[in-house]
Amino acid sequence: MPARIYTQHLGSIANKQLQEALTRFQLGTVLQAEPVPFGNFGQNIFLTTTQGEFVLRGKPLWPEQFVRERWFMQQLHEHTTVPVPWPYRHDPDTDIFGWSYILMPRMPGLALIDPVVRRQLSDQQRQQIAAALGVTLAQMYALTWPTPGEHDATHDTIVPFHPSYAGYITGEIYRLLSLSRQATTLTTEADSFWVETLVEQGKRALAEPFQARFVMGDYKEGNVVVEERDAEWHVSGVFDVHGHFGDAEEDLARPIADYMTQERVDLAHIFLRTYLQLQPPRPGFEARFPLYMLKERLAIWEWAHRTDMVWWQRDLTLRKWIEPFLSIAGT
């Protein structure tokens, strides 16, 4: 079989290379290989072999990506009931493809990142799925660590944030704000003042003591698959796990923003309500959550303008774009 370009990111790959990778982990003979039609970075290929369905994930976006992903996948697999692909087989060698790769089981279920799948689901089904996402995020709550921190690939463990988690959050907000000022003039002086005001208003609530728990950082419909069992919808697989340990409330921001971007505020409310029923917020949630949403939205704002990938009304200033996303915490 001739070499094939499955994604631009991975480049040309020969069938022989795929087989060498599968043989290295004793995963059978390749029967079919197909590109994964969704996702922003083109790292994944679906593989069917004589032993089952797998995903090859290749060419890390930064050197430590796969080391970090594997560490968190193992922690979730061992300490929670969250369905994640495991074993997460990591080959750091580059002799087969020219880059390191992961081989993991393909999780069963519908890919919600597919707009065709979304359109085929009824409103009732979408609502049940939004609730299921809330349940699964609450299940991640079981993965804890003694202190907030991030993964250190050199020692394959967690190192604490310095000087504090609150400092990490506000530092990221100001770092992203600075990058946003560089990316577009639509990040104005008035926008910067507004951001600084929000930070000042939320700093005390941000410092409220908490148990450090797993924060995925990119939890949303696009990074899960779902299936219906016994007339109820469940999350059947969670992907792209490469977060840190901190305040679990931080992970509420992206799925809420994703639903609001889809103009499905009802689903955002269902998701949030389900999560908070299972994991009631500690004091200060209404003042603290806007900072988590601000950090998440600033990252999207800066990236979209820097890469010229803006999909919203192009004359909106930063505050006009972000402010609607902040309202849900108080409703």
C-alpha positions in Angstrom: 0.0 0.0 0.0 1.5 3.4 -0.9 2.2 6.1 1.7 -0.8 8.3 2.6 -1.3 11.7 4.1 -3.9 11.2 6.8 -3.4 14.7 8.2 -1.2 17.6 7.2 0.3 17.6 10.7 1.4 14.0 10.6 2.5 14.1 6.9 3.0 11.1 4.7 2.8 7.7 6.5 3.3 4.3 4.9 1.3 1.2 5.9 4.5 -0.5 6.8 5.2 2.2 9.5 1.7 1.7 11.0 2.3 -2.0 11.2 5.8 -1.5 12.8 4.2 0.6 15.6 1.4 -2.0 16.1 3.9 -4.8 16.2 6.0 -3.0 18.8 3.1 -3.2 21.2 1.7 -6.5 20.0 -1.6 -5.0 18.8 -2.2 -7.2 15.8 -2.2 -6.7 12.0 -3.4 -3.5 10.5 -6.7 -4.0 8.5 -7.7 -0.3 8.0 -6.4 3.1 8.7 -8.5 6.3 8.4 -8.0 9.9 9.3 -9.9 11.3 12.3 -12.1 14.0 10.6 -12.3 16.3 13.6 -10.0 18.2 15.9 -7.9 21.3 15.6 -4.4 19.8 15.3 -4.6 16.6 13.2 -2.7 14.3 15.6 -4.9 11.2 15.4 -5.5 8.3 13.0 -8.2 5.6 13.5 -6.7 2.1 13.2 -8.6 -1.2 12.9 -6.5 -4.3 13.5 -7.0 -8.0 14.1 -7.1 -7.2 17.8 -9.5 -4.3 17.8 -10.0 -0.6 17.3 -7.2 1.8 18.2 -6.2 5.4 17.9 -2.6 6.4 16.9 -1.8 9.9 18.2 1.4 11.3 16.9 3.9 14.2 16.6 3.5 15.9 19.9 2.8 19.6 19.8 5.4 20.2 22.5 8.1 17.8 23.8 6.4 16.8 27.0 2.8 16.5 25.6 2.5 12.7 25.5 4.4 12.2 28.8 2.0 14.5 30.6 -1.1 13.0 28.9 -0.1 9.4 29.8 0.6 10.4 33.4 -2.9 12.0 33.9 -4.6 9.1 31.9 -3.1 6.6 34.4 -4.1 8.7 37.4 -7.7 9.0 36.1 -7.8 5.3 35.2 -6.5 4.2 38.7 -8.3 6.7 40.9 -11.7 7.5 39.3 -14.5 6.0 37.4 -14.1 8.4 34.5 -13.9 6.4 31.2 -10.5 7.1 29.6 -8.5 5.2 26.9 -6.2 2.8 28.8 -3.6 1.4 28.3 -2.1 4.6 26.9 0.9 3.1 25.2 3.6 5.7 24.7 6.6 5.1 22.4 9.1 8.0 22.9 11.4 6.7 20.1 11.3 8.4 16.8 12.7 5.6 14.6 9.4 4.6 12.9 7.8 7.9 12.1 10.4 10.6 12.9 8.3 11.5 15.9 7.0 9.9 19.1 3.5 8.5 19.3 0.7 7.0 21.4 -1.4 3.9 20.7 -4.6 3.8 22.7 -7.9 1.9 22.5 -10.7 3.7 20.6 -13.5 4.5 23.0 -17.1 3.5 22.0 -19.8 6.1 21.4 -20.9 9.1 19.4 -18.4 11.9 18.7 -20.2 15.1 19.8 -17.5 17.1 18.0 -19.3 16.0 14.7 -22.0 18.6 13.9 -23.9 16.0 11.9 -24.2 13.9 15.1 -25.4 16.9 17.1 -28.1 17.7 14.5 -29.4 14.2 14.7 -29.9 14.4 18.5 -33.2 15.7 19.8 -33.4 18.6 22.3 -34.2 16.1 25.1 -31.2 14.0 24.2 -28.9 17.0 24.1 -30.2 18.0 27.6 -29.5 14.5 28.9 -26.0 14.6 27.5 -25.3 18.0 29.0 -26.3 16.5 32.4 -24.1 13.5 31.7 -21.1 15.8 31.1 -21.8 17.4 34.5 -21.9 14.0 36.2 -18.6 12.9 34.6 -16.8 16.2 35.5 -18.0 15.6 39.1 -16.5 12.1 38.9 -13.1 13.7 38.1 -13.4 15.3 41.5 -12.1 12.1 43.0 -8.6 12.6 41.7 -6.8 14.8 44.2 -3.3 15.9 45.1 -1.8 17.3 48.3 -1.1 20.7 46.7 -2.0 22.6 43.5 0.6 22.1 40.9 1.5 21.0 37.3 3.2 18.1 35.8 7.0 18.0 35.6 8.0 15.7 32.7 11.6 15.4 33.9 10.6 13.7 37.2 7.2 12.6 36.0 5.4 14.0 39.0 3.6 17.2 40.2 5.4 20.3 41.3 3.6 23.0 43.2 2.7 26.3 41.7 4.9 29.1 43.0 4.0 31.1 44.9 0.4 30.0 44.9 -2.5 28.7 42.8 -4.2 32.1 43.0 -1.0 33.7 41.7 -0.9 31.2 38.9 -4.5 32.1 37.8 -4.0 35.9 38.0 -0.6 35.5 36.4 -2.1 33.6 33.4 -4.8 36.3 33.1 -2.3 39.1 32.9 0.0 37.1 30.6 -2.9 36.4 28.2 -4.1 40.0 28.4 -0.6 41.2 27.4 -0.5 38.7 24.4 -4.0 39.9 23.5 -2.9 43.5 23.4 -0.2 42.4 20.9 -2.6 40.3 18.8 -5.3 42.9 18.2 -6.1 46.5 18.7 -9.6 45.3 19.7 -8.0 44.6 23.1 -8.3 48.2 24.3 -7.0 50.2 27.2 -10.6 50.2 28.6 -10.6 46.4 28.2 -7.4 46.1 30.2 -8.8 48.2 33.0 -12.0 46.1 33.0 -9.9 42.9 33.3 -7.8 44.4 36.2 -11.0 45.4 38.0 -12.4 41.9 37.7 -9.2 40.4 39.1 -9.3 42.8 42.1 -12.9 41.9 42.7 -12.3 38.2 42.7 -8.9 37.9 44.3 -10.2 37.2 47.8 -12.6 34.5 46.6 -9.8 33.0 44.5 -7.7 32.5 47.7 -10.5 30.7 49.5 -9.0 27.4 50.8 -9.7 24.2 48.8 -8.6 20.6 48.2 -6.4 20.4 45.1 -8.2 18.3 42.4 -7.7 17.4 38.8 -8.3 20.2 36.3 -8.5 18.9 32.7 -8.4 22.3 31.1 -10.2 21.3 27.9 -13.3 19.5 29.1 -16.1 20.0 26.6 -18.4 18.1 24.2 -15.7 18.0 21.6 -13.4 15.9 23.8 -15.8 13.2 24.8 -17.9 10.5 23.2 -21.3 9.5 24.6 -23.6 6.5 24.4 -27.1 5.6 25.5 -27.5 2.7 27.9 -30.7 1.7 29.7 -32.5 4.8 28.3 -29.9 7.1 29.8 -27.0 9.0 28.2 -23.5 8.5 29.6 -20.1 9.8 28.7 -18.3 6.8 27.4 -14.8 8.3 26.8 -12.8 11.4 27.7 -9.8 12.5 25.6 -7.1 15.2 25.4 -6.3 15.0 29.1 -3.3 17.1 30.0 -4.3 19.4 32.8 -3.0 20.2 36.3 -4.1 20.1 39.9 -6.0 23.1 41.3 -9.5 24.3 41.9 -11.9 21.9 40.1 -14.3 24.8 39.5 -11.9 26.0 36.8 -13.1 23.1 34.5 -16.6 24.6 34.4 -15.6 27.4 32.2 -14.9 25.7 28.9 -18.0 23.6 28.6 -20.2 26.5 29.6 -18.5 28.7 27.0 -18.8 26.0 24.4 -22.5 25.6 25.0 -23.0 29.4 24.9 -21.1 29.6 21.6 -23.5 27.0 20.2 -26.3 29.4 21.4 -27.5 26.7 23.8 -27.6 28.6 27.1 -30.1 26.0 28.3 -27.5 23.3 28.0 -25.0 25.4 29.9 -27.4 25.8 32.8 -28.2 22.1 32.8 -24.5 21.1 32.8 -23.7 23.6 35.6 -26.7 22.8 37.7 -26.0 19.0 37.5 -22.4 19.5 38.5 -23.1 21.9 41.4 -25.8 19.5 42.8 -23.1 16.8 43.0 -20.3 19.1 44.1 -21.7 22.2 45.9 -19.4 25.2 45.4 -17.4 26.6 48.3 -17.9 30.2 49.5 -17.1 32.9 46.9 -18.1 31.0 43.8 -20.0 33.9 42.1 -16.9 36.2 42.6 -14.4 33.5 41.7 -15.9 31.9 38.6 -15.6 35.0 36.4 -11.8 34.8 36.8 -11.8 31.2 35.6 -14.0 32.1 32.6 -11.9 35.2 31.9 -8.7 33.1 31.8 -10.3 30.5 29.5 -11.8 33.1 27.1 -8.6 35.2 27.0 -6.8 32.1 25.7 -9.3 31.7 22.9 -9.4 35.4 22.1 -5.7 35.7 21.8 -5.3 32.5 19.8 -8.1 33.4 17.4 -6.8 36.9 16.7 -3.2 35.8 16.4 -4.0 33.1 13.9 -6.7 35.0 12.1 -9.3 32.4 13.1 -12.0 34.7 14.5 -15.4 33.2 14.0 -17.5 35.8 15.8 -18.4 39.4 14.9 -15.0 40.9 14.0 -15.5 44.4 15.4 -16.3 43.3 18.9 -13.8 44.4 21.6 -12.5 42.0 24.1 -15.0 43.1 26.8 -18.0 43.0 24.5 -17.1 39.5 23.5 -16.2 38.0 26.9 -18.8 39.7 29.1 -21.8 37.6 28.2 -19.9 34.5 29.2 -19.4 35.7 32.7 -23.1 36.1 33.5 -24.0 32.4 34.1 -22.4 32.0 37.5 -24.9 34.3 39.1 -28.0 32.8 37.5 
